[in-house]
Amino acid sequence: MSQYSEIAHNAVWKQNPGVVQLLGLCPTLAVTTSVVNGVSLGLATALVMAAANGAVSPVRKFVPDEIRVPVFILVIAALVTMIDLTIHGFAEPLHKVLGIFIPLIVVNCIVLARVESFAAKNEPAPAIWDGFMMGIGLTIVLALLGGMRELVGKGTLFSGLDLAFGPEFKAYILTVIPDYHGFLLAILPPGAFLGLASLIALRNWAEIRKTTPNNAATTNALKPSH
């Protein structure tokens, strides 16, 4: 259990792909105009990563090094195609919103990096858990960034929920700031860069705050007494 806890902590905080490794910035910046868009793409990526790790780990010893990367990409492409068709079949409006960024999961460096660095070297169960938690770590970043941009840009939260679950869920869209005329910069690409920079700064600040007291105590202990 300690191994799985370490994998989860590493994925969500220590090596979060969105705010630490800074991988997959194209979908991170492009799709996060709302919470729903960010969470939808994040969960799709998490499922692909878990399935890709689970598919690669059992056969890792049988794949020659010369064709390792093409085989991994072929496996990822097949899984992304399944996810793409599923979203298209059950949530076509959401599929239209996410657009090209679902197929682009194939070349998302987060997916291939975890397959290459973890799944190709570990047993199936830890590999699946690592892929899923890395995807969840990315989903959290996409949700926070999407929420920030949607709130500042439109004054709402969960807009587009009806695209994923049907028209009856339109009533669950929250209008946080009534009669809000919007702030266009938050919805445009510059708003994505500013929002992601804020999340990175917040995470770094929290990490510094966590380690500073220990450093100060160590420094005081090393000072010579008079």
MOUR-V470145 format. One record per residue. RES is the residue in one letter. SS is DSSP state (@ for helix, = for strand, . for the rest). NEAR is the number of other C-alpha atoms within 10 Angstrom. Layout:
BEGIN
res:RES ss:SS near:NEAR
res:RES ss:SS near:NEAR
END
This chain:
BEGIN
res:M ss:. near:6
res:S ss:@ near:7
res:Q ss:@ near:9
res:Y ss:@ near:15
res:S ss:@ near:11
res:E ss:@ near:12
res:I ss:@ near:20
res:A ss:@ near:22
res:H ss:@ near:16
res:N ss:@ near:17
res:A ss:@ near:24
res:V ss:@ near:22
res:W ss:@ near:16
res:K ss:@ near:16
res:Q ss:. near:17
res:N ss:. near:23
res:P ss:. near:24
res:G ss:. near:26
res:V ss:. near:24
res:V ss:. near:15
res:Q ss:. near:12
res:L ss:. near:16
res:L ss:. near:18
res:G ss:. near:18
res:L ss:@ near:17
res:C ss:@ near:11
res:P ss:@ near:20
res:T ss:@ near:26
res:L ss:@ near:22
res:A ss:@ near:17
res:V ss:@ near:25
res:T ss:. near:29
res:T ss:. near:28
res:S ss:. near:27
res:V ss:@ near:27
res:V ss:@ near:25
res:N ss:@ near:26
res:G ss:@ near:27
res:V ss:@ near:23
res:S ss:@ near:22
res:L ss:@ near:25
res:G ss:@ near:25
res:L ss:@ near:19
res:A ss:@ near:19
res:T ss:@ near:27
res:A ss:@ near:24
res:L ss:@ near:20
res:V ss:@ near:27
res:M ss:@ near:33
res:A ss:@ near:26
res:A ss:@ near:20
res:A ss:@ near:29
res:N ss:@ near:33
res:G ss:@ near:24
res:A ss:@ near:20
res:V ss:@ near:27
res:S ss:@ near:22
res:P ss:@ near:16
res:V ss:@ near:12
res:R ss:. near:19
res:K ss:. near:11
res:F ss:. near:8
res:V ss:. near:14
res:P ss:. near:10
res:D ss:@ near:10
res:E ss:@ near:8
res:I ss:@ near:9
res:R ss:@ near:15
res:V ss:@ near:15
res:P ss:@ near:10
res:V ss:@ near:15
res:F ss:@ near:22
res:I ss:@ near:17
res:L ss:@ near:13
res:V ss:@ near:18
res:I ss:@ near:25
res:A ss:@ near:19
res:A ss:@ near:14
res:L ss:@ near:19
res:V ss:@ near:24
res:T ss:@ near:15
res:M ss:@ near:12
res:I ss:@ near:18
res:D ss:@ near:19
res:L ss:@ near:14
res:T ss:@ near:13
res:I ss:@ near:19
res:H ss:@ near:15
res:G ss:@ near:11
res:F ss:@ near:13
res:A ss:. near:16
res:E ss:@ near:15
res:P ss:@ near:18
res:L ss:@ near:21
res:H ss:@ near:23
res:K ss:@ near:12
res:V ss:@ near:13
res:L ss:@ near:20
res:G ss:. near:14
res:I ss:@ near:12
res:F ss:@ near:18
res:I ss:@ near:21
res:P ss:@ near:15
res:L ss:@ near:14
res:I ss:@ near:25
res:V ss:@ near:23
res:V ss:@ near:13
res:N ss:. near:19
res:C ss:@ near:15
res:I ss:@ near:24
res:V ss:@ near:26
res:L ss:@ near:21
res:A ss:@ near:13
res:R ss:@ near:19
res:V ss:@ near:30
res:E ss:@ near:18
res:S ss:@ near:10
res:F ss:. near:19
res:A ss:@ near:30
res:A ss:@ near:22
res:K ss:@ near:14
res:N ss:. near:17
res:E ss:. near:16
res:P ss:@ near:19
res:A ss:@ near:15
res:P ss:@ near:19
res:A ss:@ near:29
res:I ss:@ near:26
res:W ss:@ near:22
res:D ss:@ near:27
res:G ss:@ near:30
res:F ss:@ near:25
res:M ss:@ near:24
res:M ss:@ near:30
res:G ss:@ near:29
res:I ss:@ near:25
res:G ss:@ near:25
res:L ss:@ near:29
res:T ss:@ near:26
res:I ss:@ near:19
res:V ss:@ near:25
res:L ss:@ near:30
res:A ss:@ near:23
res:L ss:@ near:19
res:L ss:@ near:29
res:G ss:@ near:29
res:G ss:@ near:26
res:M ss:@ near:26
res:R ss:@ near:29
res:E ss:@ near:24
res:L ss:@ near:25
res:V ss:@ near:20
res:G ss:@ near:21
res:K ss:@ near:24
res:G ss:. near:21
res:T ss:= near:22
res:L ss:= near:23
res:F ss:. near:20
res:S ss:. near:24
res:G ss:. near:21
res:L ss:@ near:21
res:D ss:@ near:19
res:L ss:@ near:19
res:A ss:@ near:18
res:F ss:@ near:14
res:G ss:. near:13
res:P ss:@ near:11
res:E ss:@ near:9
res:F ss:@ near:15
res:K ss:@ near:15
res:A ss:@ near:10
res:Y ss:@ near:13
res:I ss:. near:14
res:L ss:= near:14
res:T ss:= near:15
res:V ss:. near:13
res:I ss:. near:14
res:P ss:. near:10
res:D ss:. near:9
res:Y ss:. near:13
res:H ss:. near:10
res:G ss:. near:16
res:F ss:. near:16
res:L ss:@ near:13
res:L ss:@ near:14
res:A ss:@ near:22
res:I ss:@ near:22
res:L ss:. near:15
res:P ss:@ near:15
res:P ss:@ near:13
res:G ss:@ near:21
res:A ss:@ near:23
res:F ss:@ near:16
res:L ss:@ near:16
res:G ss:@ near:21
res:L ss:@ near:25
res:A ss:@ near:14
res:S ss:@ near:14
res:L ss:@ near:17
res:I ss:@ near:17
res:A ss:@ near:13
res:L ss:@ near:13
res:R ss:@ near:16
res:N ss:@ near:14
res:W ss:@ near:11
res:A ss:@ near:12
res:E ss:@ near:13
res:I ss:@ near:11
res:R ss:@ near:11
res:K ss:@ near:11
res:T ss:@ near:10
res:T ss:@ near:12
res:P ss:@ near:11
res:N ss:@ near:11
res:N ss:@ near:11
res:A ss:@ near:11
res:A ss:@ near:10
res:T ss:@ near:11
res:T ss:@ near:10
res:N ss:@ near:11
res:A ss:@ near:10
res:L ss:@ near:9
res:K ss:. near:8
res:P ss:. near:6
res:S ss:. near:6
res:H ss:. near:3
END
